[in-house]
Amino acid sequence: MTEVEAREGLRPDDARARHLLRTLTAHIGTTVHVGVRNGRRGIATILTVEPKLTFGIRWENAVQQKLPIDILVGLPRPQSARKILHDLASLGVSRIIFFKPAKGDPAYATSSLWSTDEWKELLDKGVEQACSTLIPEVIHTPSLAEALSLSSNAGIRVALDPYEADGPLGSQPARAGATHAAIAIGPERGWDTTERAALKGAGWTLRHLGDRVLRVEAACLIGGGMLLAQLGAWRPHRPIV
Amino acid sequence: MTEVEAREGLRPDDARARHLLRTLTAHIGTTVHVGVRNGRRGIATILTVEPKLTFGIRWENAVQQKLPIDILVGLPRPQSARKILHDLASLGVSRIIFFKPAKGDPAYATSSLWSTDEWKELLDKGVEQACSTLIPEVIHTPSLAEALSLSSNAGIRVALDPYEADGPLGSQPARAGATHAAIAIGPERGWDTTERAALKGAGWTLRHLGDRVLRVEAACLIGGGMLLAQLGAWRPHRPIV
């Protein structure tokens, strides 16, 4: 919900109000988890149902933070992009940066996924799955080089490459003092020579995830998760209030 | 293919033969990657098309190995199980052990996923995606306790628990000399008290992946990948011959 809705309540014909009152048969006194998009989470108690559904909300003391990692992905086929948007929103990353890869298919950019709000809805669902409110920023760049420049300040900069990696991901400890990581995942057809040169020139290390070729969406999850662990970025779950 | 098919060839009406000859317009002299289920991979050159499609095959020198990890999963809804079967087959794990969790839904076991060959086909597709031939063993057990006993010899034994973990996964180095890992992932509704006691009693450590609740299939990939990295199990890709 928005901050205004949290203060002033929802109209009875609002889809969320209908879901609460009809599907979940909530009533005055029922408590539910609520969250403000990109803001606080809280426990809401229903105060009134008519003329508006209003809440008394106990807010969490400290807001959750986005996790300090950028995921750079060669724009994949829409069915892969859908999974990536959902799953990386659940993981809690700061930014998903899609770039047009040398060995990509230009048709992928014209999908209804991107011309409608479908991509935003997938982020919302991923964040809801995670009981979070923090929506990753999604950026599209025309080339890998521009994507790399957006993450040039990350203390850990790794690209996954099944074929020309220097070693497995995780085989060396995180750089001391690194607080932000970035990981680049190529397109299905792999990096081309120019892209590998751009990565090395910008100080990105090539790493692999073994001798199996994984789907792009699987590589995003494993790579992103491993770097978050290396950064020590994972905080324990705690009750909201 | 089977070893016999590799030796004696495919009949022209075989689906793989039709795919090669018609869809890919292969002909005598064309080379393709082939593999024997749970066996060797090779590069095959088409020798004859009629009366059978036969090959001259250069086999890889050393066969690929399954990766030394068991993934224990509380039997999830079929749509999650489908992704897990595919993605863990791609990852190359040794065994996927599904157990009936205390907070599970018995209906999940009656899905057509399990009563037909669909689950086997998903393993095949996952292995194909990875350019491998090694199909994970899939085991069903009636309880977590029985699943734990199957993996009691693993040198690393971790269970993911967003709520009662002792720390994040990856926060301590792998036990020296560990060559095999096992990771247990609970059902969507989480572990119950008895299951947590069984895990601790059998020497499994509770770890979390941060304060976001991930889908079961995402937790399988991140958790499995991280333990394979900790074991040093990832070998680099090399050309088959």
Interface residues (C-beta under 8 A of the other chain):
Chain A: Q64 L67 D87 S90 L91 G92 Q129 A130 C131 S132 P162 Y163 A165 G167 P168 L169 G170 S171 H208 L209 G210 D211 R212 V213 L214 R215 A218 L221 I222 G225 M226 L228 A229 Q230 G232 A233 W234 R235 P236 H237 R238
Chain B: Q64 L67 D87 S90 L91 G92 Q129 A130 C131 S132 P162 Y163 A165 G167 P168 L169 G170 S171 H208 L209 G210 D211 R212 V213 L214 R215 A218 L221 I222 G225 M226 L228 A229 Q230 G232 A233 W234 R235 P236 H237 R238
